[in-house]
Amino acid sequence: MVQATVADTIHYSILASGSGGNATYLETAGHRILIDAGLSGKQLEQRMEAIGRSLDQVEALFVTHEHSDHSHGVGVLARRYGMPVYANAGTWAAMEGKIGKIAPDQKQLLAPGKFLDLGDLQVEAFAVSHDAAQPQFYQIHHDDQTFVILTDTGYVSDRVVQTIKNADGYLIECNHDPEMLRMGPYSWPLKQRILGDTGHLSNEEGAGALMEVIGERTKRVFLGHRSQHNNMRSLAHLTVASILENHDFGVDHDFKLADAEPDQPSPLLSL
């Protein structure tokens, strides 16, 4: 257990968010965890150092699905730091051949709809619609605070909306602008995959999901998993902000709208 050296709240940093790699660090007074490890071990070490933390302080790694931009560094971190790795059965089956050997006692199961209680931090898994073996994302609870991570889904179901509604903080997908995607360099089958119900949320769809889940508790929303080919930071931000403002949401008044980056970590923030 981590020494109680931080305030009694959730602190977090989005270490990377984008089609090239994803990882989020969260801590409470008692525990420190990672959600996904989609960068190399060296890159993750550098991102953690940039926020004043170290991977040898991380107690557990939670994996959302087997795609490399979420799992690339899983094996390295498990072997180098000895941390347990949590994923569901489908993800483990799809991921094991890609990440190298991991000690059996480090392979932990956390199924959709289940909680892992670590004491002053609870991790809740929920299923999403994506073209992976058994994709799931997580919301992190501490006392009455909640932080939600939701990227890599083709749509947000009513069940997911009810699960993640009125959280204190969100990292939510705004992957692409549909017109940029249609006019861009990807093959037509790949474009169809991204646009489909098991693909990725567009800027407009991300805004639509936010309108369903933002509540009076919500303080900060990060827009994440932005495509480097089919989107732009300014376009994603403007699209979401405009849609929310047009529906009377107090952007940058009731809550802060921020942009997660693929190439640098966010500051270490608190809920």
Sequence and secondary structure as in RCSB ss.txt:
>XXXX:A:sequence
MVQATVADTIHYSILASGSGGNATYLETAGHRILIDAGLSGKQLEQRMEAIGRSLDQVEALFVTHEHSDHSHGVG
VLARRYGMPVYANAGTWAAMEGKIGKIAPDQKQLLAPGKFLDLGDLQVEAFAVSHDAAQPQFYQIHHDDQTFVIL
TDTGYVSDRVVQTIKNADGYLIECNHDPEMLRMGPYSWPLKQRILGDTGHLSNEEGAGALMEVIGERTKRVFLGH
RSQHNNMRSLAHLTVASILENHDFGVDHDFKLADAEPDQPSPLLSL
>XXXX:A:secstr
   S S SS EEEEEE STT  EEEEE SS EEEE   S HHHHHHHHHHTT  GGG  EEE   SSHHHHTTHH
HHHHHH   EEE HHHHHHHHHHH    GGGEEE  TT EEE SS EEEEEE   SSSS EEEEEEETTEEEEEE
 S S   HHHHHHHTT SEEEEE  B HHHHHHSSS HHHHHHHHSTTS  BHHHHHHHHHHH  TT  EEEEE 
  SSS  HHHHHHHHHHHHHHTT  BTTTBEEEE  SSS    EE 
